[in-house]
Amino acid sequence: MCSDMIVEVINKETITPSSSTLHHLTTCSGLSVFDQFMPDFYVPLLLFYPNNSTTDHKINTFDDHHSMITERSKLLKTSLSETLIRFYPFAGRIFSHNNILSICCNDNGVAFIQTCVNCPISKVLEKHHPQTLNQLLPKDIESTTESTGYLLLVQANFFECGGLAIGVNISHKIADGFTLGTFIRNWAAMSLGSDIAALPAAEFGIPASLYPPQDLVVNSLSTSMKHDNNEACVTGRFVFDASNIVRLKSKATSATVPNPTRVEVVSALIWKCAMEASRSNLGFTRPAQLFLAANMRKVLEHPTLMGNLIGVVHTVKTRESDATLQSLVALLRETIEEFKVKYCNGVSGDDICQHFNEHRDLMGKDDINSYAITSWCRFGFYEANFGWGKPSWATIPGMPFKNVIVLIDTKDGEGMEAIVSFKEKDMAVIETNKELLAYASLNPTVI
């Protein structure tokens, strides 16, 4: 890790859509009931692009470095401005009226921050820490839209070697991982001059009409997952390569689930290890429940809707004694299938309110351990070629909540990274779990 890394801000500006939003779209657009229950924090993303045109050392002259920064920064800003025509709500502002949140699509713009970093990008890719990665993001994850004034913030970090890391924060009130991935792919395609019409449509406004917001005071799902002040949480990163995923699937296969998925087997293994860590530290077995965030677009047959279309698959395990990998995968599969059947015929706003209220209450129980997993796999972050190749690494620095796991693809699309956040005592046990380390590497280098 570049322990003395300094990230110096050299420019801040606001990027607006390259043409005004059409008049009939500028009227305030209500958020959907799904959006209502999402927390007011920023979803983070980091994309790393080593300078493949030269060795990973300082660029020969100041003029060469300055010219590269100027050229790439201009391309990013110009293509971002053009992309915002299609993603016009991102340049708007959220306001509240009678407990109903809406977006005023007024072209106020998004934040664009340009920085210089005093070390080669390889130092970060070789060994990194969440605190280091956080410096490459525009804002802290727990910042609010009210405090920043923006729904979307971008930070272009230029390293002394010519490498680039693009940090993105987008409000969870307007976007989930699928929406963020769609935006990033559109932005990259616009930067390359590709035909963005070939990409999936970005449909805004429709979710609010299909699932209108409710007139109620909402406590977001994240409230119960926050750690207490006296309960420090730490972030870890486990990487499962493709061959180990195959091995893990083989071990998890059973007559009940003959074809387990990557998400199922990795989720089950980490959940199992977390339960074992809890028992080791507490001295007794506490019941455990898992909340798996589900992309409801396929279930509801609305594959291109933007915003938040997230449901929660809830699984409970009351006894650790029979918590084998096979049994946990079978339990996950059973609850996932029940979820699909329950919502395959559509949902109403009242259904969604009941769904989230029930799970929020369950998350808040003190007599049971709660774990939350969300998968960002297959969202296409590694397809984001802005003109200097695809990213070498797409990741997040972690979420500041206890017992949260985020899954994201490795570069080859077959492996998986798990970014996890646990109480410090639990993480110490999990990091030495022999079963986990038989399939995953703890924070390996990227290059």
LOFINU-475276 format. One record per residue (C-alpha): residue in three letters; residue number from 0; x, y, z. Coordinates in Angstrom, 2 decimals, padded with zeros to 5 digits. Each point is the difference from the previous one (the first is absolute). Example, Ala and Ser with C-alpha at 12.3 -4.5 7.8 and 13.67 -1.06 7.14 Angstrom:
<'ala', 0, <012.30, -004.50, 007.80>>
<'ser', 1, <001.37, 003.44, -000.66>>
This chain:
<'met', 0, <000.00, 000.00, 000.00>>
<'cys', 1, <001.19, 003.52, -000.76>>
<'ser', 2, <-000.07, 001.02, 003.68>>
<'asp', 3, <000.92, 003.61, -000.69>>
<'met', 4, <-002.41, 000.36, -002.93>>
<'ile', 5, <-001.21, 003.55, -000.45>>
<'val', 6, <-003.05, 000.73, -002.13>>
<'glu', 7, <000.06, 003.67, -001.00>>
<'val', 8, <-003.13, 001.60, -001.39>>
<'ile', 9, <000.94, 002.20, -002.95>>
<'asn', 10, <-003.44, 000.85, -001.37>>
<'lys', 11, <-003.67, -000.16, 000.93>>
<'glu', 12, <-002.87, 000.79, -002.32>>
<'thr', 13, <-003.61, -000.81, -000.73>>
<'ile', 14, <-000.82, -001.87, -003.22>>
<'thr', 15, <-003.45, 000.60, -001.46>>
<'pro', 16, <-001.77, -001.86, -002.85>>
<'ser', 17, <001.32, 001.10, -003.39>>
<'ser', 18, <-003.54, 000.99, -001.00>>
<'ser', 19, <-002.95, 001.05, 002.11>>
<'thr', 20, <-002.34, -002.69, 001.24>>
<'leu', 21, <-003.21, -000.07, -002.02>>
<'his', 22, <-002.70, 002.17, 001.53>>
<'his', 23, <-002.43, -002.85, 000.67>>
<'leu', 24, <002.74, -001.81, 001.96>>
<'thr', 25, <001.04, 002.94, 002.18>>
<'thr', 26, <-003.10, -000.24, 002.16>>
<'cys', 27, <000.73, -001.52, 003.34>>
<'ser', 28, <000.06, -003.78, -000.21>>
<'gly', 29, <-001.04, -001.95, 003.07>>
<'leu', 30, <002.19, -002.79, 001.27>>
<'ser', 31, <-001.53, -003.46, 000.21>>
<'val', 32, <-000.93, -001.74, 003.22>>
<'phe', 33, <003.14, -002.14, -000.47>>
<'asp', 34, <002.09, 003.18, 000.06>>
<'gln', 35, <-001.77, 001.18, 003.16>>
<'phe', 36, <001.42, -002.87, 002.02>>
<'met', 37, <003.57, 000.39, -001.25>>
<'pro', 38, <002.49, 001.70, 002.35>>
<'asp', 39, <001.22, 003.54, -000.63>>
<'phe', 40, <003.65, -000.84, -000.50>>
<'tyr', 41, <002.25, -000.24, -003.05>>
<'val', 42, <000.61, -003.23, -001.86>>
<'pro', 43, <003.76, -000.06, -000.77>>
<'leu', 44, <001.93, -001.40, -002.96>>
<'leu', 45, <003.67, 000.09, -000.96>>
<'leu', 46, <001.36, -000.85, -003.47>>
<'phe', 47, <003.79, -000.32, -000.43>>
<'tyr', 48, <001.78, 000.56, -003.33>>
<'pro', 49, <003.79, -000.52, -000.02>>
<'asn', 50, <001.87, 001.91, -002.67>>
<'asn', 51, <000.58, -002.78, -002.50>>
<'ser', 52, <001.76, 002.29, -002.44>>
<'thr', 53, <003.08, 000.33, 002.19>>
<'thr', 54, <001.73, -001.69, 002.89>>
<'asp', 55, <-001.42, 000.54, 003.46>>
<'his', 56, <002.44, 002.74, 000.90>>
<'lys', 57, <-000.16, 003.74, -000.16>>
<'ile', 58, <-000.76, 001.33, -003.47>>
<'asn', 59, <003.18, 001.41, -001.55>>
<'thr', 60, <-000.90, 003.68, 000.00>>
<'phe', 61, <-002.37, 002.30, 001.79>>
<'asp', 62, <-001.43, 001.07, -003.35>>
<'asp', 63, <-000.82, -003.61, -000.97>>
<'his', 64, <-001.76, -000.59, 003.30>>
<'his', 65, <-001.90, 003.28, -000.12>>
<'ser', 66, <-001.04, -000.65, -003.61>>
<'met', 67, <-001.34, -003.46, 000.85>>
<'ile', 68, <-001.95, 001.30, 002.99>>
<'thr', 69, <-001.48, 002.84, -002.03>>
<'glu', 70, <-001.02, -002.27, -002.87>>
<'arg', 71, <-001.57, -002.74, 002.10>>
<'ser', 72, <-001.70, 002.40, 002.37>>
<'lys', 73, <-001.55, 001.88, -002.91>>
<'leu', 74, <-001.25, -003.25, -001.55>>
<'leu', 75, <-001.52, -001.15, 003.29>>
<'lys', 76, <-001.77, 003.32, 000.57>>
<'thr', 77, <-001.28, 000.33, -003.57>>
<'ser', 78, <-001.34, -003.55, -000.15>>
<'leu', 79, <-001.50, 000.35, 003.49>>
<'ser', 80, <-001.84, 003.13, -001.09>>
<'glu', 81, <-001.36, -001.83, -003.05>>
<'thr', 82, <-000.97, -003.07, 002.05>>
<'leu', 83, <-001.99, 002.14, 002.42>>
<'ile', 84, <-002.48, 000.74, -002.81>>
<'arg', 85, <-001.07, -003.62, 000.29>>
<'phe', 86, <000.42, -000.15, 003.79>>
<'tyr', 87, <-001.51, 003.41, 000.66>>
<'pro', 88, <-001.30, -000.75, 003.55>>
<'phe', 89, <003.62, -000.41, 001.19>>
<'ala', 90, <000.52, 003.71, -000.68>>
<'gly', 91, <-003.06, 000.95, 002.03>>
<'arg', 92, <-000.70, 000.51, 003.68>>
<'ile', 93, <-002.16, -001.84, 002.53>>
<'phe', 94, <-002.60, 001.82, 002.04>>
<'ser', 95, <-002.75, -001.07, 002.36>>
<'his', 96, <-003.63, 001.08, 000.15>>
<'asn', 97, <-002.55, -001.60, 002.35>>
<'asn', 98, <002.37, -002.92, 000.68>>
<'ile', 99, <000.24, -000.70, -003.75>>
<'leu', 100, <003.48, 000.20, -001.55>>
<'ser', 101, <000.35, 001.27, -003.55>>
<'ile', 102, <002.76, 000.89, -002.44>>
<'cys', 103, <-000.04, 003.41, -001.61>>
<'cys', 104, <001.71, -000.63, -003.36>>
<'asn', 105, <001.37, 003.52, -000.26>>
<'asp', 106, <003.43, -000.67, -001.61>>
<'asn', 107, <001.86, 001.31, 003.05>>
<'gly', 108, <002.71, -002.50, -000.81>>
<'val', 109, <002.36, -002.49, 001.61>>
<'ala', 110, <003.28, 000.57, 001.83>>
<'phe', 111, <003.27, -000.70, -001.82>>
<'ile', 112, <003.21, 000.06, 002.03>>
<'gln', 113, <003.46, -000.34, -001.52>>
<'thr', 114, <002.95, -001.08, 002.15>>
<'cys', 115, <003.67, -000.86, -000.25>>
<'val', 116, <001.40, -002.92, 002.02>>
<'asn', 117, <003.68, 000.00, 001.01>>
<'cys', 118, <000.73, -003.68, -000.58>>
<'pro', 119, <-000.29, -002.56, -002.80>>
<'ile', 120, <-003.31, -001.83, -000.28>>
<'ser', 121, <001.82, -003.31, 000.51>>
<'lys', 122, <000.55, 000.89, 003.66>>
<'val', 123, <-003.75, 000.01, 000.56>>
<'leu', 124, <-000.62, -003.12, -002.08>>
<'glu', 125, <002.77, -001.96, 001.72>>
<'lys', 126, <-001.18, 000.70, 003.53>>
<'his', 127, <-002.91, 002.14, 001.05>>
<'his', 128, <-002.17, 000.82, 002.95>>
<'pro', 129, <-003.58, 001.35, 000.14>>
<'gln', 130, <001.31, 003.29, 001.40>>
<'thr', 131, <002.27, 000.36, -003.02>>
<'leu', 132, <-002.80, -000.79, -002.42>>
<'asn', 133, <-002.36, 002.45, 001.71>>
<'gln', 134, <002.35, 002.85, -000.93>>
<'leu', 135, <-000.72, -000.76, -003.67>>
<'leu', 136, <-003.75, 000.56, 000.44>>
<'pro', 137, <-001.66, 003.43, -000.20>>
<'lys', 138, <-001.77, -000.33, 003.35>>
<'asp', 139, <-000.35, -002.23, 003.02>>
<'ile', 140, <-002.59, -002.72, -000.55>>
<'glu', 141, <-002.09, 001.25, 002.90>>
<'ser', 142, <-000.27, 003.54, -001.36>>
<'thr', 143, <-003.51, 001.10, -000.91>>
<'thr', 144, <-001.32, 001.71, -003.11>>
<'glu', 145, <-001.06, 002.91, 002.18>>
<'ser', 146, <003.58, 000.54, 001.18>>
<'thr', 147, <001.58, -000.23, -003.47>>
<'gly', 148, <-002.71, 001.45, -002.23>>
<'tyr', 149, <000.61, -002.68, -002.64>>
<'leu', 150, <-001.59, -003.35, -000.90>>
<'leu', 151, <003.11, -001.09, -001.93>>
<'leu', 152, <003.64, 000.83, 000.65>>
<'val', 153, <003.03, -001.08, -002.07>>
<'gln', 154, <003.67, 000.20, 000.92>>
<'ala', 155, <002.70, -000.55, -002.63>>
<'asn', 156, <003.25, -000.93, 001.79>>
<'phe', 157, <003.12, 000.32, -002.18>>
<'phe', 158, <003.07, -001.85, 001.31>>
<'glu', 159, <003.57, 001.10, -000.68>>
<'cys', 160, <000.52, -003.00, -002.31>>
<'gly', 161, <-002.90, 000.97, -002.27>>
<'gly', 162, <-002.42, -002.46, 001.58>>
<'leu', 163, <-003.54, 001.08, 000.79>>
<'ala', 164, <-002.57, -000.97, 002.62>>
<'ile', 165, <-003.56, 001.19, -000.48>>
<'gly', 166, <-001.95, 000.29, 003.24>>
<'val', 167, <-003.78, 000.29, -000.12>>
<'asn', 168, <-002.55, 000.72, 002.72>>
<'ile', 169, <-003.69, -000.17, -000.89>>
<'ser', 170, <-002.89, 000.48, 002.38>>
<'his', 171, <-001.67, -003.28, 000.95>>
<'lys', 172, <-003.27, 001.92, -000.07>>
<'ile', 173, <000.12, 000.03, -003.81>>
<'ala', 174, <002.12, -003.00, -000.97>>
<'asp', 175, <000.86, -003.58, 000.86>>
<'gly', 176, <002.98, -001.99, -001.31>>
<'phe', 177, <-001.81, -000.92, -003.23>>
<'thr', 178, <-000.80, 003.66, -000.73>>
<'leu', 179, <003.56, 001.07, 000.78>>
<'gly', 180, <001.38, -002.69, -002.32>>
<'thr', 181, <-002.33, 001.12, -002.80>>
<'phe', 182, <001.12, 003.60, 000.43>>
<'ile', 183, <003.72, -000.89, 000.01>>
<'arg', 184, <-000.32, -002.06, -003.19>>
<'asn', 185, <-001.90, 002.81, -001.72>>
<'trp', 186, <002.58, 002.57, 001.08>>
<'ala', 187, <002.89, -002.16, -001.26>>
<'ala', 188, <-001.79, -000.66, -003.30>>
<'met', 189, <-000.57, 003.73, -000.45>>
<'ser', 190, <003.69, 000.64, 000.71>>
<'leu', 191, <000.98, -002.48, -002.73>>
<'gly', 192, <-002.50, 001.44, -002.45>>
<'ser', 193, <-001.87, -003.31, -000.06>>
<'asp', 194, <-003.65, -000.39, -000.89>>
<'ile', 195, <-001.68, 000.27, 003.40>>
<'ala', 196, <-003.30, -000.86, -001.65>>
<'ala', 197, <001.28, -003.58, -000.01>>
<'leu', 198, <000.15, 000.03, 003.80>>
<'pro', 199, <-003.02, -000.83, 002.18>>
<'ala', 200, <-002.44, 002.87, 000.34>>
<'ala', 201, <000.15, 002.20, 003.10>>
<'glu', 202, <-003.64, 000.38, 001.03>>
<'phe', 203, <-000.72, 002.65, 002.61>>
<'gly', 204, <-003.36, 001.06, 001.40>>
<'ile', 205, <-001.66, -003.35, -000.69>>
<'pro', 206, <000.80, -001.54, 003.43>>
<'ala', 207, <-001.75, 002.88, 001.79>>
<'ser', 208, <-003.10, -000.49, -002.15>>
<'leu', 209, <-000.03, -003.79, 000.48>>
<'tyr', 210, <000.96, 000.08, 003.67>>
<'pro', 211, <-000.91, 003.50, 001.25>>
<'pro', 212, <001.41, 001.30, 003.28>>
<'gln', 213, <-002.11, -000.24, 003.11>>
<'asp', 214, <-000.87, 002.82, 002.37>>
<'leu', 215, <001.89, -001.28, 003.02>>
<'val', 216, <003.10, 000.64, 002.04>>
<'val', 217, <002.56, -002.63, -000.97>>
<'asn', 218, <002.96, -001.33, 001.95>>
<'ser', 219, <002.47, -001.47, -002.46>>
<'leu', 220, <001.23, -003.57, 000.14>>
<'ser', 221, <003.53, 001.08, 000.85>>
<'thr', 222, <-000.92, 001.44, 003.41>>
<'ser', 223, <000.06, -003.34, 001.82>>
<'met', 224, <003.24, -001.10, -001.68>>
<'lys', 225, <002.07, 002.90, 001.34>>
<'his', 226, <002.54, -000.91, 002.62>>
<'asp', 227, <-000.20, 001.39, 003.51>>
<'asn', 228, <002.52, 002.63, 001.03>>
<'asn', 229, <001.74, -002.51, 002.26>>
<'glu', 230, <000.06, -002.69, -002.67>>
<'ala', 231, <002.75, 000.63, -002.52>>
<'cys', 232, <-000.42, -001.54, -003.44>>
<'val', 233, <002.75, -000.87, -002.45>>
<'thr', 234, <-000.07, -000.75, -003.70>>
<'gly', 235, <001.55, -003.03, -001.65>>
<'arg', 236, <000.30, -001.28, -003.56>>
<'phe', 237, <-000.09, -003.66, -001.01>>
<'val', 238, <000.59, -001.00, -003.62>>
<'phe', 239, <-001.32, -003.29, -001.41>>
<'asp', 240, <001.63, -000.83, -003.33>>
<'ala', 241, <-001.86, -001.95, -002.69>>
<'ser', 242, <001.55, -003.38, 000.84>>
<'asn', 243, <-000.86, 000.32, 003.68>>
<'ile', 244, <-003.56, 001.00, -000.88>>
<'val', 245, <-000.28, -003.27, -001.94>>
<'arg', 246, <001.36, -001.93, 003.00>>
<'leu', 247, <-002.36, 001.80, 002.36>>
<'lys', 248, <-003.00, -000.75, -002.22>>
<'ser', 249, <001.00, -003.67, -000.04>>
<'lys', 250, <000.11, -000.11, 003.79>>
<'ala', 251, <-003.35, 001.80, 000.30>>
<'thr', 252, <-001.81, -002.16, -002.55>>
<'ser', 253, <-002.76, -002.23, 001.36>>
<'ala', 254, <-003.08, -001.86, -001.22>>
<'thr', 255, <-002.02, 003.04, 001.09>>
<'val', 256, <002.20, 002.48, -001.87>>
<'pro', 257, <001.90, -001.77, -002.78>>
<'asn', 258, <000.99, 003.27, -001.68>>
<'pro', 259, <000.92, 002.65, 002.60>>
<'thr', 260, <000.93, 003.47, -001.22>>
<'arg', 261, <003.12, 002.01, 000.82>>
<'val', 262, <-002.00, 002.36, 002.18>>
<'glu', 263, <-001.66, -002.84, 001.89>>
<'val', 264, <003.19, -001.87, 000.86>>
<'val', 265, <002.08, 003.05, 000.93>>
<'ser', 266, <-002.86, 001.51, 002.02>>
<'ala', 267, <-000.55, -003.28, 001.85>>
<'leu', 268, <003.70, -000.45, 000.79>>
<'ile', 269, <000.48, 003.52, 001.37>>
<'trp', 270, <-003.23, -000.23, 001.99>>
<'lys', 271, <001.19, -003.31, 001.46>>
<'cys', 272, <003.35, 001.50, 000.97>>
<'ala', 273, <-001.68, 003.04, 001.55>>
<'met', 274, <-002.24, -002.19, 002.14>>
<'glu', 275, <003.00, -002.01, 001.16>>
<'ala', 276, <001.86, 003.21, 000.88>>
<'ser', 277, <-002.97, 001.24, 002.02>>
<'arg', 278, <-000.19, -003.26, 001.96>>
<'ser', 279, <003.75, 000.06, 000.63>>
<'asn', 280, <-000.12, 003.53, 001.44>>
<'leu', 281, <-003.30, -000.30, 001.89>>
<'gly', 282, <000.52, -003.51, 001.37>>
<'phe', 283, <-003.48, -001.06, -001.15>>
<'thr', 284, <-001.98, -000.32, -003.22>>
<'arg', 285, <-002.27, 002.90, -000.83>>
<'pro', 286, <-002.67, -000.43, -002.71>>
<'ala', 287, <000.98, 001.65, -003.28>>
<'gln', 288, <-001.88, 001.48, -002.91>>
<'leu', 289, <001.20, 000.95, -003.45>>
<'phe', 290, <-001.45, 002.79, -002.14>>
<'leu', 291, <000.90, -000.43, -003.67>>
<'ala', 292, <-000.68, 003.03, -002.19>>
<'ala', 293, <-001.80, -001.11, -003.16>>
<'asn', 294, <-000.15, 001.83, -003.33>>
<'met', 295, <-003.75, -000.11, -000.64>>
<'arg', 296, <000.14, 001.09, -003.64>>
<'lys', 297, <-000.13, -003.54, -001.34>>
<'val', 298, <-002.62, -001.10, 002.51>>
<'leu', 299, <-002.23, 002.97, -000.88>>
<'glu', 300, <000.89, -000.22, -003.72>>
<'his', 301, <001.27, 003.58, -000.21>>
<'pro', 302, <003.63, -000.61, -001.00>>
<'thr', 303, <001.03, 003.59, -000.87>>
<'leu', 304, <-001.59, 002.10, 002.74>>
<'met', 305, <002.37, 002.40, 001.74>>
<'gly', 306, <000.05, 000.97, 003.65>>
<'asn', 307, <-000.36, -002.60, 002.73>>
<'leu', 308, <-001.79, -003.28, -000.64>>
<'ile', 309, <001.30, -001.99, 002.93>>
<'gly', 310, <-001.81, -002.58, 002.06>>
<'val', 311, <001.20, -001.93, 003.03>>
<'val', 312, <000.25, -003.78, 000.21>>
<'his', 313, <-000.12, -000.95, 003.69>>
<'thr', 314, <001.54, -003.23, 001.31>>
<'val', 315, <000.16, -001.12, 003.64>>
<'lys', 316, <002.29, -002.56, 001.60>>
<'thr', 317, <-000.82, -000.84, 003.61>>
<'arg', 318, <002.54, -002.77, 000.62>>
<'glu', 319, <003.68, 000.07, -000.91>>
<'ser', 320, <000.49, -003.74, 000.56>>
<'asp', 321, <-001.46, -000.91, -003.41>>
<'ala', 322, <001.32, 003.05, -001.86>>
<'thr', 323, <001.95, -001.84, -002.67>>
<'leu', 324, <000.83, 001.66, -003.29>>
<'gln', 325, <-002.48, -002.25, -001.80>>
<'ser', 326, <-002.81, 000.68, 002.45>>
<'leu', 327, <000.53, 003.77, -000.12>>
<'val', 328, <000.03, 000.03, -003.80>>
<'ala', 329, <-003.20, -002.06, -000.01>>
<'leu', 330, <-001.58, 002.41, 002.47>>
<'leu', 331, <001.00, 002.98, -002.12>>
<'arg', 332, <-001.33, -001.60, -003.18>>
<'glu', 333, <-003.31, -000.82, 001.70>>
<'thr', 334, <-000.57, 003.56, 001.18>>
<'ile', 335, <001.08, 001.48, -003.36>>
<'glu', 336, <-002.50, -002.19, -001.84>>
<'glu', 337, <-002.74, 000.91, 002.49>>
<'phe', 338, <000.81, 003.66, -000.58>>
<'lys', 339, <-000.30, -000.38, -003.78>>
<'val', 340, <-003.34, -001.78, 000.27>>
<'lys', 341, <-001.37, 002.56, 002.43>>
<'tyr', 342, <000.76, 003.00, -002.23>>
<'cys', 343, <-000.08, -001.42, -003.53>>
<'asn', 344, <-003.56, 001.27, -000.55>>
<'gly', 345, <000.89, 003.57, 000.91>>
<'val', 346, <-000.13, 002.15, 003.10>>
<'ser', 347, <-001.86, 003.09, 001.18>>
<'gly', 348, <001.33, 002.93, 001.98>>
<'asp', 349, <-001.64, -001.42, 003.12>>
<'asp', 350, <001.71, -003.36, -000.61>>
<'ile', 351, <003.38, 001.69, -000.22>>
<'cys', 352, <-000.58, 002.05, 003.16>>
<'gln', 353, <-000.98, -003.12, 001.90>>
<'his', 354, <003.02, -001.86, -001.41>>
<'phe', 355, <002.53, 002.61, 001.11>>
<'asn', 356, <-001.64, 000.78, 003.33>>
<'glu', 357, <000.03, -003.68, 000.94>>
<'his', 358, <003.67, -000.38, -000.87>>
<'arg', 359, <001.00, 003.24, 001.70>>
<'asp', 360, <-001.63, -001.24, 003.20>>
<'leu', 361, <001.73, -003.37, -000.33>>
<'met', 362, <003.39, 001.67, -000.50>>
<'gly', 363, <-000.49, 001.96, 003.20>>
<'lys', 364, <-000.40, -003.05, 002.27>>
<'asp', 365, <002.63, -000.21, 002.73>>
<'asp', 366, <-000.29, -003.73, 000.71>>
<'ile', 367, <001.12, -001.14, -003.44>>
<'asn', 368, <003.05, 000.74, -002.15>>
<'ser', 369, <-000.88, 001.73, -003.28>>
<'tyr', 370, <002.15, -000.19, -003.12>>
<'ala', 371, <-000.62, 001.80, -003.31>>
<'ile', 372, <001.38, -001.00, -003.40>>
<'thr', 373, <-000.30, 001.84, -003.28>>
<'ser', 374, <001.36, -001.18, -003.34>>
<'trp', 375, <001.41, 002.37, -002.62>>
<'cys', 376, <000.92, -002.86, -002.31>>
<'arg', 377, <-000.85, 000.19, -003.72>>
<'phe', 378, <-000.45, 003.79, 000.11>>
<'gly', 379, <002.72, 000.55, -002.61>>
<'phe', 380, <002.43, 002.25, 001.85>>
<'tyr', 381, <002.95, -001.63, -001.73>>
<'glu', 382, <-001.43, 000.99, -003.39>>
<'ala', 383, <000.62, 003.69, 000.74>>
<'asn', 384, <002.58, 000.93, -002.65>>
<'phe', 385, <000.25, 003.79, -000.27>>
<'gly', 386, <002.73, -000.16, -002.62>>
<'trp', 387, <002.98, -001.35, 001.90>>
<'gly', 388, <-001.10, -003.59, 000.49>>
<'lys', 389, <-002.24, -001.80, 002.43>>
<'pro', 390, <000.61, 000.39, 003.74>>
<'ser', 391, <002.51, -002.27, 001.69>>
<'trp', 392, <-002.05, 000.13, 003.16>>
<'ala', 393, <-003.57, 000.97, 000.87>>
<'thr', 394, <-000.73, 000.10, 003.71>>
<'ile', 395, <-001.49, 001.83, 002.94>>
<'pro', 396, <001.83, 000.90, 003.23>>
<'gly', 397, <-002.70, -001.59, 002.16>>
<'met', 398, <-003.17, 001.03, 001.79>>
<'pro', 399, <000.12, 001.57, 003.50>>
<'phe', 400, <-002.56, -002.42, 001.43>>
<'lys', 401, <000.41, -003.15, 002.03>>
<'asn', 402, <-000.60, -003.44, -001.51>>
<'val', 403, <-000.23, 001.24, -003.60>>
<'ile', 404, <001.41, -001.89, -002.98>>
<'val', 405, <000.25, 001.36, -003.56>>
<'leu', 406, <000.78, -002.43, -002.84>>
<'ile', 407, <001.53, 001.22, -003.25>>
<'asp', 408, <001.55, -001.70, -003.04>>
<'thr', 409, <003.71, -000.48, -000.48>>
<'lys', 410, <001.39, 001.21, -003.32>>
<'asp', 411, <-000.46, -003.35, -001.77>>
<'gly', 412, <-003.71, -000.01, 000.87>>
<'glu', 413, <000.20, -003.48, 001.53>>
<'gly', 414, <001.54, 000.67, 003.38>>
<'met', 415, <-001.39, 002.19, 002.74>>
<'glu', 416, <001.13, 002.52, 002.58>>
<'ala', 417, <-001.76, 000.24, 003.35>>
<'ile', 418, <000.43, 003.32, 001.79>>
<'val', 419, <-001.13, -000.61, 003.57>>
<'ser', 420, <-000.56, 002.13, 003.08>>
<'phe', 421, <-000.14, -001.62, 003.43>>
<'lys', 422, <000.64, 000.84, 003.62>>
<'glu', 423, <003.71, 000.00, 000.68>>
<'lys', 424, <-000.11, -003.12, 002.21>>
<'asp', 425, <-002.06, -001.95, -002.56>>
<'met', 426, <002.25, 001.06, -002.88>>
<'ala', 427, <003.07, -001.23, 001.87>>
<'val', 428, <-001.54, -003.48, 000.17>>
<'ile', 429, <-001.37, 000.03, -003.56>>
<'glu', 430, <003.38, 000.96, -001.47>>
<'thr', 431, <001.53, -003.19, 001.46>>
<'asn', 432, <-002.85, -002.35, -000.92>>
<'lys', 433, <001.66, -002.96, -001.72>>
<'glu', 434, <-003.03, -000.94, -002.06>>
<'leu', 435, <-000.33, 003.52, -001.36>>
<'leu', 436, <003.72, 000.29, -000.76>>
<'ala', 437, <-000.13, -003.33, -001.87>>
<'tyr', 438, <-002.10, 001.75, -002.66>>
<'ala', 439, <000.82, 003.70, 000.32>>
<'ser', 440, <003.09, 002.21, 000.24>>
<'leu', 441, <000.04, 002.76, 002.60>>
<'asn', 442, <000.60, 003.36, -001.65>>
<'pro', 443, <002.35, -001.17, -002.78>>
<'thr', 444, <001.76, 002.43, -002.30>>
<'val', 445, <-001.87, 001.06, -003.11>>
<'ile', 446, <002.99, 000.01, -002.35>>
